């Protein structure tokens, strides 16, 4: 049974809007800009554009549209990410070696998929329309990753090129930090099955919170500079053992993209090198750094349950940076991965990573929810990640 006509029309419009936004993100990039891979954690912009198209082509057009002809049979190998059920794929660390297909050819691939999807969606069942929604949120995740990955790539260039035209200065924090008394006792977190959510956001379940407080804003660059000046990166006092080993082995002395030039502190941004704004939220820090700062400040990181309950009650200052929590990325009680290849989407990554909450300046606004669980390994910091403090009462 096909989905409701109004839903099809709305979703078709949303599909084209999101797909067009992805293309707009690479408007200033050359083919070379979009091809190079700066580290294993990052992927080329060209690969992001192709992989998100592969998702729709594979899980919707190939599997559910009779007579659909793939744009190029080789793309199934080139642009699969980690779906074991879909077979062999090009190695992730070698994505930057794909000088071909060209950026122009990937553009034709996207147009081919867009046309086929637009023509086919009118006959999709409700279940297939739900899969389209999943694909769109998947693409929005890659819109954010594309920007963080090209930022890292351009930071490696001595010319310090800008990705975007200069924009207004980052979010400014004008108030001193205050503490919000958190809810305690039995509380509920997790998605309530109304609207879209990734499978890892549910099921909704009860948690027990103990007396605590949570800061009313993230930590700023200026406050982080005080941590540095007090020997934050030079003394092991506040660091986890793995974190201190990481600091020593990698010679970490400041957040990623910070440097001193002509006596002034600068950070690399999507607009190129800019003077550090002292009252803007600190970003591009790892879980190790966030945890060390919290210890230095006689506080701790919030748990993801504390963060979500606070967000349900209007936690201020969110959305400028992803905020590290002290919670490991593990399944909620009763979690079950979906059947088939799409079941590989989140569940198999629930090992060795920590949860971040809140969203950042490069997260599409309509992609976020209070239940959203982002997750990265504790040493990773090329994402727009910052920190908000909590403490026991």
N, C-alpha and C positions, 0 to 999 in steps of 0.2 A: 504493500500500500504506500503510495507516494505521500510525502510530507505535505503539510498545509501550504497552499499557494503563497500566503503572506509570509510565511517563514522562509520559503524558497526565495522570494523576492528580496527580503531583508538580508538573507545570508549571501545571496549572489552579489548584492551591493557591498556588503562587508568584505567578501572575498576579494573583489577587485580593489577596494580601498587598501586593504592590508598588503596585497601583492604589489600595488603601485608604490606604497611607502617603502617596501624593501628595495625596489629599484631606485627610488630617490636617494637612498643612503649612499649609493655608489656613484652618484652623478658627477662628483669631482675627481673620481679615481681613474687612473689610466689602467690599461690592461696589465701592466707590470705591477701597479699598486694592488690590484685585485688578485694577483697570482701568488705573490710571495708569502711564505709562512715564517713567522719570526721565532716560533718555539713550538714544541709539541702540543702544549695546551691550547694553542690558538689555531684557527683554520683560516685559509685565505677567503677574502670576501667573495670571490668567484665560486668557491666551494659552497659557502652558505647559500648563495642564490640557487645553485644547482640542487643541493641536497633538499631544500624545502620543496622544490618542484618535484623531485624524485618521490617524496613522501606522498603527494597527491597522485602522481602518476601510478605509483605502485599500489597503494592501499585503496584507491578509489577507482581510477580509470582502468588499470589493468585487471583488477579483480572483479569489478562490478559493471563495466560498460562493454557491452557486446560489440565486437568489431573494432575496439580501440587498437590503434597501431602505435607502438612506442616511437618516440622521436628518434632515439638511437639506442640500439640494444646494448651497447657498451656502457651506457650510463648507469645501468643497474649495478655494475661492478665498481665504477668510479665514485658514485655518490651515495652508496649505502654507508651509514655511519657505524652502527654497532649491532644491527639486527642479525643475529645468528640464524634465525629462521629464513632469512633472505639469502643466505649463502655467502660465498667468498666476496671480499671487498678490498679496495685499495688501502694500504696501511695508513693509519692516521698520521704518523710522523712524516710521511712522504707526500702529503696533499699539496705542498708547495712546489712539487716537481711537475705538476700537471700544467705545463705551459700551454697545452691544448687539451680540450677545446678552448677557444678564445673567449674573452668576455662578451664579444659580440655574438658568438655562437650560443653562449649561455642565455643571452637575451632572447634569441630566437626560440630556444628551448622553453623558456618561461612563457613566451607568447603562445606557443603550441599547447602547453598544458592549460594556460588560462582559457583559451578558446574552447578546448575540449571540456573542461570543467563547467564553464558557463553554459554550454549546450546540454550537458548531461544532468545538471543539478535539478532541473525541473522534474525529472522522473525518479529522483532519489527517495527512498523510504526515510522514515524518521531516524532509524538507526544509522543510515548512511549520512544523513544531515548531521547527526551527532559526531560522526567521524570527520566530517568537514570542519566542524567547530574545533575538534581536537587538532586537526592539521593547521588551522589558523593560529591557535595559541602556540603550537609548535613553531610556526613561522615567526611569531612575535618574540619567542625566546631567542631565535636566531637573529632577529633584528638587533637585539641587545648585544648578543655575542659578536655580531659583525662589527659593531662600533667599538667594543672593548678590544677586539682582536686587531683592528686597524690602528687603534690608539697605540697598542703595544708595538706594532710594526713601525709606525712613524716615529715612535720614541727612540728607536734604534738608528734613525737617520740623523747624522750630524747636522743636517739643515733644519731639523725640527719643523717639518711642514705641518700645516694645519689641514685637518679634514674638513672642517666647516668654516664658514665666515664667522668673524667675531660676533659673539652673542652677549646678552646682558651678563653681568657678573654672577657668580654662583649664589645660591641661597645664603642669605646673611642671618646669623644668629645674634640678636641684639641683647638678649636677656641673660642674666646669670643662670646657672643650672639650679633647678629646684627638684625636689623629690615628690613623687606621687605615691601615696600609700596604695599598694596593690590589693586586689580582692584576695581573700583567703578562703580556706575551706574547700568544699566540693564545687568545682566549676566544670563547664563543658567546653571542649575545643574540637576543632575539626569541621569539615564541610557538612552542611545539612542537606545536601542533595538538591538544593534549589539553585538552578543555574549551573554554569560550567565550573568544574574543578578538575585538576589532575587527580589520578587515582590515589596518589600518596597523601592527599589532603584529608582523607577519610579512613575509616568511618568516624563519625562524631562520637565522642566518648567522654567520660568523666575523668577528671584529674583532681588531685588534692594539692592545693597550694598552701604553703606556710606563710607566716607574716613576713612581708617584704615591702620594699619600695623600689620604684623604677624612675629613672631620670626623665625629665620632661623634654629632653632634646638630646641629639647626638653630641659627641665630643668634637671640639673645633680644632682647626689647625694651630691656633695659638696655644691652646691647652696641650696639644701634642708636642709643640716646641718646648714647653716647660718640661715635659717628660724627657725629651732628648737632652736638654740642658742639665738635667739632674742625673745624667749618666744612665738613662733608661736602657740604652742599647749596649752599654759598656760594662754593666754589672749583672751577674746572674740572679740576683736576689729575688726578682719577681717572675722569673721565666719558668715555664714548664721545661723539663729536661730535654724533650725533643725540640722545643722551641729554642732553647739556648744553643743546642747543637746546630740548629739551622742558622741562627744568627752568626755563629762563629764560622761555620763552613761556607756560608754565602756572603760573609762580610756585610751584613745588613746594618745600616746606620740611620735609616730614616724610611718613611713610607716610599713605596715605589713611585718613581717620577719626580722626586724631590731632588733639587741640586742647589748649590750656592754659586752665584755668579756675580762678580763685581760687588761682593759683600752683601748681596741680597738673596733671599731664598726664593726660588722659582719652582713651579711644578709644570709638568707637561700635561696638556689638555687637548681636547679635540680642536681647540683653536690655536694650538701650538704652545710654545713656552709662555707662561704668564706669571706675574708676581703672585706669590701665595697670599691669599686673603685670610687674615688671621681669624676672622669671625665666621668663616665658612666651615662646614663639616669636614673633618679629615676623611680622606678616602684612599683606596688602594692600600689597605693594610690586611695582613693575614690574621687568622684566628690566633696564632701564637702572639702576635703583636697586641691584638685586642685584649687577650687574657692577661698579658704582662702589664699593660696600661691599667687595667681594672685592679689588679693586685697593688700596683704602685699607688693608685688613688684610694686605697682602703675600701674597695668595693669588689664587685664580681660582675660577670656577664649574666644577663637574664636568661632563664630557661625559655624555651620556645612557648611553653604553656603560659608562663607569666607574661610574655610579650603579647601573645594572642588575646588573652583575657583583657589586658590593658588596652589593646587596639579595639576590642569590641566596645570598650567604654570611652573611646575618643582619645587615644594616645596622641599627643601633639608631636609635630616635628618629623613625621615620617615622610618617606618618598624622595629624599635627597640622596641617600646612600642606603645600600643594603646593610642591615645591622646584624653582626655576628651574635648568635646566642651560644650558650654553653651546652647545648643539647646535640647529641649525636643524631645523625640522620638514620633513623630506624623506623620500621613499620609501626603504625598505630595498632592497638588491639583489634583483631578482626580483619586486618588488611588482607586482601586477596588480589593478586595481579590479574589483569584481564587475560582472556584466552587469546592465543595466536601471537603474531609478531608484535602487535602494539602493546602486548603485555610486558614486553621488554623495556618499555619506555622509562619507568622509574624504579621499579622494585629491585632490579638486579644491581643497582648502585647503592644499596643501603648498607655500605660497609666502609668504615674509616673516614667518613665525611661528617661535617657539621652543618647545622641549619642556620640560614640567614633569613631575616624577615624584613619586610617593609617596602622594598623597591628603591630604584635610583633614578637619577635624572635621564638615563637612557632607556628606562623601562617604559614601554607604551602604557599610558595611564589606564586604559580600559583592559589591561592584561592583569591587573592586580586585584587581590582580595586579602582580607585579614587572615585567611587560612593558608595563603600561599607559602609553600616551603621551598625556598631555594637552598642549594647545598653545594659545598665545595670542600676540597681537602684543606687541612689546617695551614699548609704552607702557601696556598695560592692567594694572590693578591692583585692580579691584573684586572679583576672586576672592580666595580665602583662600590667597595665594601668599607664600612666604617664601624663605629661602636657606640652603643648606648649603655650606660651603667645600671646596675641594680645592687641592692644590698639587703641583707637580712635585718629584720626588726625584732 
